[in-house]
Structures are given as structure tokens and as C-alpha cells.
Amino acid sequence: MTIEQHIEELRAELKNVCDAAERRQIEVELELAQADLAEALAEQDGAIVAEPPF
């Protein structure tokens, strides 16, 4: 599963969840997945270097 697919699944889950605690858990997971995607895209564009400086 790609990160994009994972994000879409989390968004779909978020639309259907009723429990507040579960909603917050999905929101956090969605935020982390979106951050991972942003990092991966920045690495592809050369905007950041993911390798350690040593």
C-alpha cells in the first residue's frame, strides 16, 4: 500500500467514525501519514537531504 492509499483510507475511516477517542487516534495517524508524504515529496524534489550529515 502506498502512503497516498493509506491517507485515503484514513480519511474514509475518519468520515465514518463515531467514537471521539477513535476519531482522535485516526486524526493523529492521518497527520503523521501526511507528514511522511510531505517528507518523501521533499526528498524527491531535492528540497531536503534525508541522509545523516556524517
PyMOL commands that set and color helices and strands:
alter all, ss='L'
color gray80, all
select helices_A, chain A and resi 3-16+20-45
alter helices_A, ss='H'
color red, helices_A
deselect
rebuild
show_as cartoon
